[in-house]
Amino acid sequence: MSLKGFHILFIVLAFLCTAGFWAWTVVEVDQAREARAVVAGNLSGSLAILLLVYGIWFVAKKSKTIKV
């Protein structure tokens, strides 16, 4: 696997983790409040959006040279 392919894989996994944590804080609001994770969940949701935008930008920019 090339370095670019690993980078894409890493971005996808980071997106899934941040989006999953954000989804947990949205679905389980009471548990998130108990764990005092509401603010972290909101930051995680913002980071997930940024990771998605960055991932799309990276793939579009490097699509000609990516060999997975």
N, C-alpha and C positions, 0 to 999 in steps of 0.2 A: 504494500500500500504506500502510495506516495505521501509526501508531507502535506500536500494540498488536500488529498483525500482524507488524511487523518484530521486535518483542520476542520473540514466539513463535518466529519463524524463527531468531533469534539463540540462543535457549535450546536449540532442537533441534540446531543445528549445534554448539554448545558441548558438548551431551550426547554427540553422535556422536564428536566428537574425543576427549573424555576417556574414553569407553567404549572407543573403538578403541585408545587408548594402553594402557589397562588390559588389554584383551584381548591385545595384543601381548606385554605383560610376563608374562601367564599362559601363553600358547601357546609363546612362545620364551624360556623361562626362562634358558637358557644365554646367549643374546645379551643379555638384560636384565641378567644378572649381569655380563657383560663391560662393558656400558655403564654399570654401576652405577646402574641405573634401577629396581630392584625397589621401593625405598621410594617413589619418585615414582609408580610404577605403582599401588601400593596407595593412595596419597593420591588419585590420579586416579580410581580405582574408587569411593572414598568420595565424591568430588566429583560423579561421574556419578550416583550414587544421589541425592545432594542436589539436583542439577539436575533429575532426573526428578520428584522430589517437588515441587519448586518449580514446574516447568512444569505439572504436573497441577493444583496449587493455583491457579496464575495463570489457567489456562483455565477452571477451575470458577468462580472468583471473577468473572472478566470475561466469561463466556460470553454474558451478556445484552447487553453493549455492544460486543463484537468484531464488526467489519465487515471481513472480509479481502477 
